[in-house]
């Protein structure tokens, strides 16, 4: 894709890996806080392209259902009634 979504998503994943490692080895409080802040920014860099890719791959009629499945699969404790994902 020419819009850069996969690239920004990969940078976000790399950022998550790096900041998680930084968080694991930090011994100072300020470094823990900085690593956690950067984890949040890296998470946003993966979240937004992921939702945009879902919007690209599902028609508008079933996009809400696909988004709901995506959110429930990511957080199983919130999935009250999971159903199979069937793109139209």
FITORGU-962532 format. One line per field, with one value per residue (C-alpha): residue number from 1; chain; x, y, z. Coordinates in Angstrom, 2 decimals. Layout:
BEGIN
pos <- [NUM|...] .
unit <- [A|...] .
X <- [X|...] .
Y <- [Y|...] .
Z <- [Z|...] .
//
This chain:
BEGIN
pos <- [1|2|3|4|5|6|7|8|9|10|11|12|13|14|15|16|17|18|19|20|21|22|23|24|25|26|27|28|29|30|31|32|33|34|35|36|37|38|39|40|41|42|43|44|45|46|47|48|49|50|51|52|53|54|55|56|57|58|59|60|61|62|63|64|65|66|67|68|69|70|71|72|73|74|75|76|77|78|79|80|81|82|83|84|85|86|87|88] .
unit <- [A|A|A|A|A|A|A|A|A|A|A|A|A|A|A|A|A|A|A|A|A|A|A|A|A|A|A|A|A|A|A|A|A|A|A|A|A|A|A|A|A|A|A|A|A|A|A|A|A|A|A|A|A|A|A|A|A|A|A|A|A|A|A|A|A|A|A|A|A|A|A|A|A|A|A|A|A|A|A|A|A|A|A|A|A|A|A|A] .
X <- [0.00|1.20|-0.47|2.15|-0.17|1.89|5.06|3.68|2.23|5.61|7.33|4.75|5.45|9.18|8.57|6.48|9.22|11.91|9.91|8.84|12.48|13.38|10.62|11.90|15.48|14.79|15.93|14.97|11.45|11.65|12.82|9.88|7.49|9.15|9.10|5.42|4.59|6.45|4.63|1.36|2.55|3.80|0.50|-1.35|0.97|-0.21|-3.87|-4.72|-3.29|-4.91|-8.36|-7.73|-6.78|-10.02|-11.91|-10.12|-10.89|-14.56|-17.48|-19.29|-22.30|-20.22|-17.52|-19.13|-19.33|-15.70|-14.62|-16.59|-15.01|-11.59|-12.13|-13.62|-10.88|-8.25|-9.93|-11.48|-12.81|-15.16|-16.45|-19.87|-21.23|-18.47|-19.67|-17.68|-16.36|-17.80|-16.80|-19.39] .
Y <- [0.00|3.43|5.12|3.98|2.07|-1.13|0.89|2.90|-0.26|-1.98|1.04|0.92|-2.77|-2.11|0.75|-1.49|-4.10|-1.52|0.28|-2.98|-4.01|-0.60|-0.94|-4.39|-3.29|0.13|0.66|4.30|5.57|8.33|5.82|3.53|6.46|7.49|3.91|3.56|6.84|5.71|2.36|4.25|6.23|3.05|1.33|4.16|3.77|0.15|0.70|3.33|1.53|-1.70|-0.12|1.53|-1.84|-3.32|-0.48|-1.24|-4.97|-4.98|-3.38|-0.57|-2.81|-5.21|-2.83|-2.27|-6.00|-6.47|-3.64|-5.17|-8.57|-7.00|-5.23|-8.29|-10.62|-8.27|-8.21|-11.64|-10.69|-8.21|-10.65|-11.54|-13.37|-14.11|-15.17|-16.25|-13.45|-13.70|-10.95|-10.24] .
Z <- [0.00|-0.83|2.14|4.68|7.01|7.16|7.65|10.56|12.09|11.92|13.45|16.21|16.87|16.94|19.35|21.58|21.66|22.46|25.15|26.78|26.98|28.38|30.97|31.96|32.56|34.12|37.66|38.06|38.53|35.91|33.30|34.11|33.63|30.36|29.04|29.92|28.18|25.07|25.21|24.97|21.97|20.29|20.98|19.25|16.27|15.91|16.78|14.17|11.13|12.31|12.40|9.02|7.53|8.86|7.19|3.92|3.96|5.01|3.17|4.96|5.75|7.87|9.09|12.49|13.10|12.07|14.37|17.23|16.68|16.54|19.85|21.55|20.36|21.73|25.13|25.77|29.20|27.48|24.88|26.24|23.20|20.66|17.22|14.15|11.97|8.47|6.02|3.36] .
//
